[in-house]
Amino acid sequence: MADATTSVGELRDRVRQFVHARDWERFHAPRDLAMAISIEASELLERFLWRGSGSLAELSSEDRSAIAEELADVLIYGLSLANALEMDLSEAMLAKLKKDEAKYPPDRYRGRAR
């Protein structure tokens, strides 16, 4: 089990090693990886179908385990896409957060869903 200090770069390296050991790079075109993310995100969403709000209190340990696996699949394909595009995902995420912070200032959006 990874500890809380595992970096995004370390996770990217681990995913890269996994893919390389299986000679899957040739199957990991950006378009295919983007489709895989969408498919896995749908599988994640399916875990919440017909379950009320999906709040923590409503989820069994089995539900949480299945959700964790689906979320991991989404993130693994996301890291694979970052690898295929030679993209610094940490940099992209920080840039996006900075953009969103400017777009949604706390004094105007605190407690609002829109």
C-alpha positions as CSV (number, residue, x, y, z in Angstrom):
1,M,0.0,0.0,0.0
2,A,1.3,3.5,-0.9
3,D,1.7,6.0,1.8
4,A,0.3,9.5,1.7
5,T,3.6,11.0,0.5
6,T,3.5,9.2,-2.9
7,S,3.9,11.9,-5.5
8,V,2.1,12.2,-8.8
9,G,5.4,11.8,-10.5
10,E,6.0,8.5,-8.7
11,L,2.6,7.3,-9.6
12,R,3.2,8.2,-13.3
13,D,6.5,6.3,-13.2
14,R,4.8,3.3,-11.7
15,V,2.1,3.3,-14.4
16,R,4.8,3.8,-17.1
17,Q,6.6,0.7,-15.7
18,F,3.4,-1.3,-15.7
19,V,2.6,-0.4,-19.2
20,H,6.1,-1.0,-20.5
21,A,6.5,-4.4,-18.8
22,R,3.4,-5.5,-20.9
23,D,4.5,-3.8,-24.1
24,W,1.3,-1.8,-24.2
25,E,2.6,1.5,-25.3
26,R,1.5,0.8,-28.9
27,F,-2.1,0.5,-27.7
28,H,-1.9,3.7,-25.7
29,A,-2.7,6.3,-28.3
30,P,-4.0,9.5,-26.6
31,R,-7.5,9.0,-28.3
32,D,-7.7,5.5,-26.9
33,L,-6.7,6.5,-23.5
34,A,-9.2,9.4,-23.5
35,M,-11.9,6.8,-24.4
36,A,-10.7,4.5,-21.7
37,I,-11.0,7.3,-19.1
38,S,-14.6,7.9,-20.2
39,I,-15.5,4.2,-20.0
40,E,-13.9,3.8,-16.6
41,A,-15.7,7.0,-15.4
42,S,-19.0,5.5,-16.5
43,E,-18.2,2.4,-14.5
44,L,-17.5,4.6,-11.5
45,L,-20.8,6.4,-12.0
46,E,-22.6,3.1,-12.3
47,R,-21.6,2.3,-8.7
48,F,-23.8,5.2,-7.6
49,L,-26.8,4.4,-9.8
50,W,-30.1,4.1,-7.8
51,R,-28.3,4.6,-4.5
52,G,-29.7,7.9,-3.2
53,S,-27.2,10.6,-2.7
54,G,-24.2,8.2,-2.5
55,S,-23.1,9.8,0.8
56,L,-20.5,8.1,2.9
57,A,-23.1,6.9,5.4
58,E,-25.0,5.1,2.6
59,L,-22.0,3.1,1.3
60,S,-20.9,-0.3,2.6
61,S,-17.3,-1.3,2.9
62,E,-17.8,-3.4,-0.2
63,D,-19.2,-0.4,-2.1
64,R,-16.3,1.8,-1.0
65,S,-13.8,-0.9,-2.2
66,A,-15.5,-1.2,-5.6
67,I,-15.6,2.6,-5.9
68,A,-11.9,2.8,-5.0
69,E,-11.1,0.3,-7.8
70,E,-13.1,2.2,-10.4
71,L,-11.6,5.6,-9.3
72,A,-8.1,4.1,-9.5
73,D,-8.8,2.9,-13.0
74,V,-9.9,6.4,-14.0
75,L,-6.7,7.9,-12.5
76,I,-4.4,5.2,-13.9
77,Y,-5.7,5.9,-17.4
78,G,-5.3,9.6,-16.7
79,L,-1.7,9.1,-15.7
80,S,-1.2,6.9,-18.8
81,L,-2.6,9.8,-21.0
82,A,-0.2,12.2,-19.3
83,N,2.6,9.8,-20.0
84,A,1.6,9.4,-23.7
85,L,1.4,13.2,-24.1
86,E,4.6,13.8,-22.1
87,M,2.5,16.1,-20.0
88,D,3.5,17.3,-16.5
89,L,0.2,16.5,-14.8
90,S,1.2,18.2,-11.5
91,E,1.9,21.4,-13.4
92,A,-1.4,21.1,-15.4
93,M,-3.4,20.6,-12.2
94,L,-1.8,23.5,-10.4
95,A,-2.4,25.8,-13.4
96,K,-6.0,24.7,-13.6
97,L,-6.5,25.2,-9.9
98,K,-5.1,28.7,-10.2
99,K,-7.4,29.5,-13.1
100,D,-10.4,28.1,-11.2
101,E,-9.4,30.1,-8.1
102,A,-9.6,33.3,-10.2
103,K,-12.8,32.2,-11.8
104,Y,-14.5,31.2,-8.6
105,P,-13.4,33.6,-5.8
106,P,-14.4,32.3,-2.3
107,D,-16.1,35.5,-1.3
108,R,-18.6,35.1,-4.3
109,Y,-18.9,31.4,-4.5
110,R,-18.6,30.0,-0.9
111,G,-21.5,27.6,-0.4
112,R,-22.8,28.0,-3.9
113,A,-23.0,25.1,-6.4
114,R,-23.0,27.4,-9.4
